């Protein structure tokens, strides 16, 4: 059977009595190598198209902070530090965006390896990985100087780790997160929390899903708690100790200000004088009324009449105005929040969507940012394609992706979130394996976090569910469990004692790499490898612990 699934080395060891060589256990499967090679080539094409990268106003802020000594917490210092390192070591940002392509390609290969362990044909999983980076919205996104890029890459890695945990649980291996996977999960979740603030919500939902579906999930819960703790300590203790200022940004309040604007436009007479006086200190009341837009907060807070410095000074008073508006007209505020979170739940076009940065908009961003113009590295922010031919092809593909009729498919992560839910639900039903539902936690975490608070219709906010949704499509090809192939209990298929050992896994059946991953005695206290029928030379281990990647 040529379905991309490698032979069962562990089962062969039981049948033949020979211990597999360490080299066999460490061998990387062909589909994993092919995934890395092809996705890296595709991403290098996009890197040549947009070299040294795509730049947004946020990109300019990273450079300004890191090169003028004005570090603050408005944007994650983790990514600002990577920008600084690339500038100091290489004199530009091409190295950073190149490393983003490498990290994404490695992450996709790792995720494909995890999906293979769940029974997905390797060639199909590799194909999905290549397709997702070939799409202009994703290929261009990976080349952008944005904190969202490593945030999404960490999701891809965490998908690979969760897939391995689900496979180990299905195969009766304990713990579901051995030492190697435990460290991987902790690092991935910590970085998710550090690169975006809503990462804490994502990690929390992953932990809840693990507790419900991957029991015993003590190690996954430990990794999640460690990740959130590390992120909070970094932001509350480490960064202040290093002299990083609190930005005192009003970003966290912008959604409330937009709610006030919508409520004021709907019923100005309902606002008492003391509230309108506070609002007038920040912007003319006409601006509060005329800029009411339930889809975007930026039409209010980034327009010239709005004094952001005054909004910071009167932030507490404006929160009181919002609380009063919520009590007076809760339906209006809730409707505004639902509308503004459309990018998270609505697969159809709603509002004006913000796509990837464009080269033509860069001079406008620079002109509007006088602080960036003082940076000694301001000259590095220029688009210099490595190949004019590649640039023409890439820009034509991007133009086609920007056609209005395909926004629902190529730019809206909500579409791919629902696709992921449907695919995972189908696979779990087909295999009678509820643990597969844990794979939906990453998409759900992003969707819920965006629906809780959101300011604009930015495609990047749902980029992680977009990428994961395409990657998970091959789960449709998993085969139905049958009595002949379903994992057996510890006692063996027919109720006889397991030949592998009644109290633990026979390490002679486990490749060297898996033993190293589990650690000394990691599975000795757990159940034996499940058995399967149809092996005339002896029972075959159901768990394909020989699959690497």
N, C-alpha and C positions, 0 to 999 in steps of 0.2 A: 504494500500500500504506500503510494507516493503522495502523502498529504503534507509534507513539510515537517512531520514529526520524526525525530531521530529514533533509532532503535533503543530499546530499553536495556541500557547497560547493566542496571542493578539486577533486573530479572535474569539476564544472561549469566551474571556472576553466580546466582543461586543455582541455575540450571547446570552450569559447567563446573562449579566448584572452584573457579579461578577468580582471583582478585583482580579487578580492573587496574590498569596502570595509572599512576598519577596523571600522566599526560592525557589519558582519555578523559579523566574527570575535569581537567582544566581546559579542554578543547572548546573553543567558541563555535557554536553552530553556524553553518553557512548562512541561513537567513539573517542572523544577527549581523554578521560581517557585511553582507550585501546591503542591509538597511543602512549601516553607518556610511559605507562607501557612496551609495547613490544619494542619500539625503545630504551628505557633505558636498557632493558635486553640485546638486541643485542649489544649495545655499550659497556656494561660492559664485554661482551665476548671479544670484541676487546681490551678493556683495560687490561683484564687478559692476553691476548696473547702478548701484546707489553709493559706491565708494566715496568717502570713507564711512558714510552712514546717512541716515535720515534724521533731521533735527527739528524738534518742536520747541516752543517757548520753555518747557521744562528742561530741555537739554541745555539751553543757554544758562539757566539757573544753576545746574550742576557745575558747569564750567566756571561760572562767576564765583560761586561759593568756594570751590576747591582751589582756585588760583588767586583769589584776592584776600584770603584769610577771613572770610565772612561765613564760616560754617554755621549752619543752624539746622533745626529739625523739621523745617518745612517740607523737605523731601528726605527720604531715607538716606542716612549717612552711609549705609552699607554700599549703595550704588554710587553715591557721590565720591566715595573713596576709590571705587574702581575707575571712575572717570579721572580722578587725580592721578592714580597710578599709571594709567595709559598715557596721559599727557606728560608726566615727568620722565617716564622710562623711554617712551617711543616718540614723544613730541607731537602726538596727534591721537585721534580716536579710532583710526583704522584698525589698530591692534585689538581694541576692546570689541568692536563689532565683529572682527574675525573670530575672536574667542567665543563670542555669542553663537556664531554658526557652529563651531566645534562642539560646544556644550549641548546645543540643541540636537545635533546629529548623534552624539553619544547617548543623550537621554532617550531619543527615539529608538535607538538600537536596544537599549536596556529595557524599554517598555515592550518592544517586540519580543524580547526574550521572555518577559513575564507572561505575555499573552500566549506564547507557545506552550507554556506550562499548563495553561488552562485548556489546552486542546485546540487552539486556533491554528490552522495551517500556516506554517512559517512564511510561505510565499505570499499569502494573502495579507498577513500582518505587515510584511515589508512593503507591499504595494500601497497599503493605506498610508504608511509613513512617508513614502515618496510623494504621493499625491498631495498630502496636506502641506508640505513645504513648497510644492510647485505652485500652489495657489497664490496669486499676487498679494492678497490681504495678509497671508501668513509669511510668505517669503520676504516681503518688504518690512513687515513688522519686526522680524528677527534682526534686521539690519539697523533698526532705529536705536538711537541713544535714549533709552527709556528704562525706567525702573521696572516697568511691566514686563520687559523681555525676560530677565532672569526669574521673575515671579512665575511666569508661564513655564519656563524650562524646569523649574523645581516641581511643578505639578506633573510634568511628563515623567520625571524620575520617580515621584511618589506613586504614580500609577503603576510603574514597573514593580515597585516594592510591594504595594498592596496586592497586585496580581500574584506575586510569589507567595504571599501570606495566605491568600485564598487557596492556592494550589496545595500548599502544605497542609492546611486544615482538611481539605478534601481527601488528601492521601493519608490522613491519620498521623501525620508527623507532629511532634511536639518538641519545643514550643513553635507556634506558628511564626514567631519572629525570633529566630536564633540570633546569636551575637552580631553577625554581619548585617542582617536585615534590620536589627534593632538600631544599630548605629546609623545605618542609611536613613531609616525613617526619622530618627531624631534630627539629623542634619538637614534633611529635606524640609521638615516641618519648621525647624528654627529659621531657615532662610526664607520660607514662605511668610513667616511672621515679620521678618526684618525688612523684606522688600516692599511690602504693602501692609497698611494697618488692618485692612479687612482680612489679612491672612490669619489673624487670631480666630475669627469666626470660622474660616475654612477648616483650620486645625481642630477646633472644637467639634464641628460636625463630623469630621473624620473619626475623631475619638468616640463619639456617641455611636456611630455606625459600627465601629469595631467592637464596642462593648455588646451591642445587640446581635451582631452577625458573625463575629470571629472569636467567640468564646472558646477557651479562656483568652481574654484580651488584655491581661494585666500589663504585658510589655508594651503593647501599643498605647495604652493609656499612660504609662510611664513616659514614653517618648513624647506624647503630646503635651503632658504637663511640663516636662523638661524644656520643650521648645518654647512654650508660652512664657515660662519663667525666665528663660535666657533672654528672650526678646524684651520683656518688661524690665529686667535688670539692666540690659544694655541701654534702653531709652531713659530710664529713671536714675540710674546710678553711674554707669560707665561713661556715657557721653557728657553729662555735666562735669564729671571729674576731668575729662579731657579738654574742657573749655568750650564745648559745643553749646551754643546758645539755644534756648527755647525760642522758636520762631515767633511766638505770640501771633500765629496766623489765624485768620478768621475762616479758614477753609472749613473747619468743623462746624461753623455756624452758618455757612452760606445756604444750606438747604432750608434752615429756619427763616433766614431773611427772604428767600424766595417764597416760602409759605406765606409770610406776612404780606408780600407784594400781591400774591393771588387773592388773599382774603380782603386786602384793602381795595383792590380793583372791583371785587364782587360787591362790597358794601362799605364804602368809605364812611358813611354816617355812623356805623357801629363802633368806630374807633374813638375813644374819649380823647379829650384835648391833651392830657398828659402823655398819651402814647404818640399822638401825631407830632408833638413837640420833640420827642426823642428821635422819631423817624426823620424829622426835618433837619436835625443836626448832622445827619449822615448823607442825606440826598433830598432834593426837592420832592414834595409830596406828589407832584406830577410825574416824576420819574418812578416812584414807587408804583403809581397806578399804571402808567403807560408801558412799563417794562414787564408787566405780569405775563409770564410764560410758564405754563406748568411743565414744559419739557426741559427747560434750561434755567439754571440759576445764574449763569454767566451774563445773560442779557441785563440782569440787574446789577450784579456785583462787580463786573469788569467794564461797565460803561463809565464814561468820564464824569457824569454828575455824581456818581457814587464815590464817597470819600472812604476808602478802605481803612485809612488810619483812624478816622473818626469812628468807624464801625468797631474797630478794635477797642477804642477807649470806652465806647458805650455798649459794649457787647452784652454785659449783664442786664442792662436796661432793655435792650432789644429782645433778649430771651424772655423777659417778663412780658413784653408785648406779644411775643409768640404764644406763651402759655395762655394769656388772656384770649387770644384769637382762637386757640384750640378749644378752650372751654366754651366759647361763644358759638363757634361754628365748626365743630369737629368734622362734619362731613366734607366741608370745603378743604380742610387741611389734609384729610385722608385721601381725598380725590387727587389733590396736588401731588402727594407722595406717590400714589399709584401711577399717575401720569409720568412723573419724573423718573420712575424706575422702569419705564417701558423697555429700555435697552436690555434689562435683565429678564423680562418675562414675555415680551411681545415679539413673535417671529416676523411680523409684518412691519414695513416702514412706518415710523412714528416720529414726528419731529425731524430736525435736521441732524443726521448722523455725522459724527466726527470720525474720519478715517485716519489712515496713516499720514504722517507729515509729508509734505511735498517740497521739492527743491525750489519751485517758483515762489513759495510762501516764505522762504528763509530770509530774504532781504527785508521783508516787512517785520518779521520777528526781531531781527537785529536792530532795525531802526527804532522800534518801540522799547528797546531795553538798553538805556544809557549805561546802566551798571555793567552789563556784559561788554560794552565797548571799551571799558577800562581794563579788561582782562588782557594779560600779555599773550594769551593763547586765542584771542578772538579771530586771528587769521586762519586758524585751523578749521573753522566751521565753513567749509566750502564743499560743494558736491563736485567731485572729480572722477567720473566713471573711468574704470580701467579699460573699457572697450566700448567704442561708440556704437558698434554693431549690437553688442549685448544690451547697451542702454536703449537703443531704439526698439529692440524686441521687448525688453522688460517694460518700457513705458507703454507700448501698444497693448501688452497683456493687462497692464494696470488700467488702461483706459477701458478695455472691454469689461473688466471686473467692476468698474464704476458705473456701468450702465444701470439706469434706474430699475429695470425689470429683474435684476439678479441680486438686489440688496438683501432680500430675505434669505438667500442661500449663501452668499459669499461674504457678507459683512455682519450678519446678526448672529451672535453667539447663542441667543435664545433658541434658534432653530436647532442647532446642534446639541443643545442641552436636552431638548425633548427627544431628539434622535437617540442620544446616549441612554436616556431613561428607557425608551422602547426596546432598544437592542439588548441592554442589560437585563431588563425584565423578561424578554423572550428567552435569552440564554438561561436565566435562572429557572424559568418554567420548564424549558426543554430538558434540562439536566436534573431537574428536581433538586437544585442546589441553591438555597436562599443566600448562602454566603457570598455569591457573586454580586448581590445587590450592594455590597460594601464598595464596589467600584464606582457607584453613582455618587458617593459622598463628596468627591472633589467637585464635580459639576454642581451639585446641590449647594455646597458651601459657598461657591462663588455667586450663584444665582440669589441665594438668600441674603448674602451680604450686600449685594447691589440693591436688592429690593428694600432693605432696611434704610439705607441712606445713599443717595446718589444726586449729583449736581448737573450732569450733562449727559447727552446721548453719545458717549464715546465707545466705539467698537472695542477698544483695547480693554475695557472693563470686563468684557466677556470673552477675551481672547483664549483663556485657559479652557473653558467649556467647548469652545469652537475646535481647538486642536484635539482635545480628548474625544470629542464626539466623532470626528473622522477616524481617529485611531481605533476606536471601539467598534466600528462597523463590522470588522471581520468576526466578531463574536456570533454573528448570525450563522456562521458556518460550523459552530461546535456541534458535535454529535450528541444525540440523545443517550443518556445512560440506560443500559439494559441490565438485567439480572446477571448476565455473563461478564459484564465489565464494571458494574458498580463496585465501589470499595467495600470490602468485607470487614467484619468486625475483628477484634483482636483474636478471637478464638479460631479464626480461619473460615473458609467458605462453607464447609459442610459441618461445622461445629467441632471439628477436630482441633487439637492443639496446633498452633502455628509452628511449622517447621523452622521458621526463622528465629524463633525465640519467644517464650511466653511472657517475658518481662521487658523486652526492649528490642531495638533494631539491631540486627547483626551487622556490625560495621563492615564486614567483608562484602556486603551487598551495596555499600554506599561509596561512591567515588570519593577520591581524596579531597577534591574541592568542596564537596558537600560536607564532609567531616570537618573541614577547617571552618566552614561557615557556621555550622552548628556549635562547634566548640567541644571541648572534652566533656564527654558524658551528656551532651546536650539532649540527646534523644534516648538515653539509656533508661530514663524513668518513664518514658512515654510509651504509647502503644506500638506494637510491632507493625512493620510495613504491611499494608493490606495485601491480600492475595487475589488472584484472579483465576478463573477456570481456563481449561483448554491448553494447559502446558503439560505435555506428555512426559517431559523430562524433569518436572518439578514445578512448584508454584512460582509464578512470576510476580515480582513486586509491582503493585499498581502505581506507586509513586514514581514518576520519571525523574528521579533525583539526579540523573546524569545530564539533564538539559542545563546547559550553562547559558549565561546572559540574562 
